[in-house]
Amino acid sequence: MSLEHDHAHASADFNRAFAIGIVLNMVFVAIEAFYGWRVNSLALLADAGHNLSDVAGLVLAWGGALAVKLRPNARHTYGWKRATILAAFANALLLLVAMGGLAWEAIGRLLSGDVSLQEQGVTIMAVAGFGIVINTATALLFMRGRESDLNIRGAFLHMAGDALVSAGVVVAGALTLWMGWTWLDPVTSLAIAGVILLGTWGLFKQSLHLLFDGVPASVDPQAVHDCLAALPGVGRVHDLHIWAMGTSQIALTAQLVMPDGHAGDAFLKDATTQMHDRFEITHVTLQVVRVPFTEACGDVFSDCQD
């Protein structure tokens, strides 16, 4: 099976995952809002609003994934691949804001003493239990791609985080009804928000790093430099740059200083293959020169990586 066919198949799978996830979560928002209105539960209505932000997060991630397919043009020669990085960054921001809101509400309940679940406890637990099923099922749809694509990871973290929140609501609600521990619900919410914030902070930092053309975390720039420098006939590597075109594609440009001149197309093909096979760099542009004629970003290679 060809690489293009594999990529197309994976893309179709993720399109299906996004569509299913959005539909499932819209259904859950409608159910949660209905029961929140019916039992006059501000907690359920507030969580319905939060889950509506999950739908927005999935739409953002899907939009980023679809933008990758847009063909390059004269004004956008790399296409729209960076949309996936923007989507991951927006998703991280959305999740950080949502968890910040959850923590703020939990602290408010602790300070005001409005922490009782006695009146609507069973209904809230039942709806939250349904939320566990919906959010876990949606998160599983993105399980396979979360390691290789930051945008998919953002969608996965969003849904997995909400499954954890729903589980916390069920457990805290059950213990509150059973033991009368009215403080447990907001304390559990704070703990869950803290765990999710820690996980999301990594996504936020990575996506922000890539937005500023940082070297992707999966690539060791010194190892790339050493690999190019070790190619036959290469005196040194000049003006090396590595950056992410999107959340799943990496680009590289460099000048290879070869005092004896160009080694031929076979040499460039071998260098490109090594970059792909060893570092998963998919877009390689190498310029062979006898003497470098452009100004690099620093005197020492390591300076360019800061």
N, C-alpha and C positions, 0 to 999 in steps of 0.2 A: 504494500500500500504506500502511495507516495506521500511526501510531506504535505503537499498542497491538499490532498484528499483528507489526510488526518486533521489538518487545520480546519477545513471546511466542516468536517463531521463534528469536531469539538465546538465550533462556532454555532452549529445548528443545535447541539445539545444545550449550550448555554442560553441561546435564544428561547428554547423551550422552558428552561429552568426559570428565566426571568419572567416569562409570561405566566407560568404556573404560580410562581411566588407572588406576583402582583395580584392575581385573581384571588388566591387563598387569603392574602392579608386584607384585601378589600372586603371580603366576606366577613373576616374576623372583626374588622373595624365596625361594620354595620351591626353585627351581633352584639358587640361590646357596647356600642352607643345605645342600642335599643334597650338592653337590660339595665344600663346605667340610668337611662331616662325612666324606665319602668319602676325601678326600686329606689329612685332618687339618690343614686350613689355618685357623688362627685369623684370618688376614686376611679370608678369604672369609666366615667366620662372623660376624665383627665387622661387615663391610659389609652382610651380610644383615640384621643388627639395625638398621643405619643406614637401609637401604632400607625396612624396616618402618616407620620414623618418617616416610618419605615418604608411605606409604599413610595414616598418621595425618594428615599435612598435607593430603592431598587430601580426606580425609573431613571435616576441619575446614572447608576452603574450600567444599566442596559443601554442608555443613550451613549455612554462612552464606548461600550463594546460595539455598537452599531456604527459609530463615527469612524472606527478603524477601517471599515469597509469602503468608505468614500474614496474615490479615486483622486490621486494627486492632480494638481493643475499648475499652471504657470506661476500662480501666486502662492500656492501651498505645495511646494515640490516634495515634501515628505508626507503629504496627505494630512489626515486628521488624527494620527495615532496618539498624539499627546492628550487627546480628549479622555483617554482612560486614566491618565495620571490626574487630570483635573477632577474626574468623577470620584476617584479614590480619595482625593484631598477633601472634596465637598462632603463625601460620605463620612469621613473622619470628623470633620467639623460638626456635621449634623448630629453624629452620635455623641460627641463631647458635650454639645449644648443640651441634648436630650438627657444625658446622665447628670449633667449639672443641675438641670431642672428637677430631676427626680431627687437628687440629694437635697436641694433647697426645700422641696415640699416635705421631705422626711424630717429635716431639722425643724421646720415650722410646726409639724405635728407633735414632735417631741416637746417643743417649748410651750405650745398651747394646750397640750394634754388631750387634743382631739385625735385619739388613736384607737377608738373602740370599733370593733368589727361585729359587735353582737347583733345589730339589726339586719345587716345584709351579708353577714359572713359567709353563709352557705352559697348564696348566689355569686358572690365575688370569687369564692374558691372554685366554683364550677366553671365560670367563664375563664378564669385564669388557667384552669386545667386544660380547657380547650385551646387556650393560647399556647400552652406548652407543645401540644400536638402540631398546631399550625406552624409555629416558629421553628420547631425542631425539623419538621418535614422540609420547610423552605431552606433552612441552613444545610441540610443534607444534600440538597440539589447543587450546592456550590462547594461541597466538600472536596471534590476531585481537583478543582482548579485553584484552590486557595494558596497553594505553595508556589505556583509558577506565575501567577498574575495578581498584582497588587489590587487591581480593580475588583476582581472576583473575591479576593480576601476581604475587601471592605464590605461587600455584600454578605459574605459568610459571617463576619464578626457582628454585623448589625443584627442578623437574625438569631445567631447563637446567643448574643447578649440578651435579646428579648425573651428567648426561651428560659434563660437563667432568671430573669426578672419574674416571669410568670411562675416558675418553680418556687421562687422565694415567697411570692404572694400566697401560694397554696400552703406551703409549710408553715409560714408565719400565721396564716389565718387559722389553720388547724390547731396549732399550739395555743393561740390566743383564745379560741373558743373552748378548748379543753382545760387549759391551765389558768386562763384569765390574765395572761401576760400581755397587757395592752401596749406595752412598750416595744414588743418584739417586732411588730410590722415595720415601723420606721427605722429601727436599728438594722433589720435585715435589708431594707432598701438601701441604707447607707453603705452597708458592706458590699452588696451587689454592685452598686454604682462605682465603688472604689475599684473592685476587680475589673469591671468593664473599662473604666477610665485608664487603668494601667495597660490593658491590652490595646486599647484604641490609640494611646499615645504613640506607640511604636508605628502604627499605620500613619498617623498624622506626620510624624517626623520623616518617615520614609518617603511619603508622597511629596512633602514640602522639599525634601532634599532633591528628588528627581525633577521637580518643577524648576529648580535652579541649576539644571544640567549636571547634577552630582553623579559620580560613578555609582551604578547600582550595587547594592550590598552583596549580590551574588558574584561579583567580579573583583578579583584581586588585581589592581592596576599595576603593581610592581611585577606580578607574575606575567601579565600581558607584555609589559615592557621587556622583561628578560627573555620571553619567548621570541619576540620579534628581533631582539638584539642577537639571539643565538642563530638566526637564519644564516645560511652560508653567504658570505660576501658582504654582510651588513657590518659597517664600522660602528655605527651607533644609531639610536632612534631619536628623532627630533620632532618636537611639537606634537606629542601624542595627546589625543583627546578621546575620552570614552564617555558616552552619555546615553540616556534612555530615550528612545523615540516614542515609546509607549510603555505600558506596564508589562509587556511581554516581548519587546523588541529592543535590542541594544545596537548602537552604532559606534564606529571607531574611525578616526582619521589619524594619519601619521606620515611623517617623512622618514624614509629609510635611506640613510647616508651610505652609499655604496661607491667607494673610490674607483672601483674597476668598471663601473657602469651597470646598466640594466642587465639583469640576469634572464629576462624573457618572461613570457606569459605563464609558463609552467611554474616558475618561481612564485609569481603572484597568486596563482591558483592554489598552490600548496600553503602559502601563508594564510590565505583566506579560509581554507579548509581547517587549518589548525585553530584559527580564532573561533570558528564555529564549533568545532568538536570539543575543544578544551574549555572554552569560556562562554559558549552559547551567544556569541556576538554575531548578529545576523546581517549587519550592513557594514561592510569593511571597505574603506577607501585608503589605498596606500599610494604614496608618491615616491618614486625612486629618484634620488639626486646624488650627484658627486659631491657637491658642497651645498649645505643648507643656505637658503636665501631668504627665509622668513624668520621673524623674531618670535621665539618661543615665550611661554608665560613665565619662565624663570631659568636660572642658570643650572639648576639641578632638577632631575626628573621629579623627585618627591615634592618640589615646590608646586608643581602643577596639580597635585592631588588635593591640596588644602582648600 
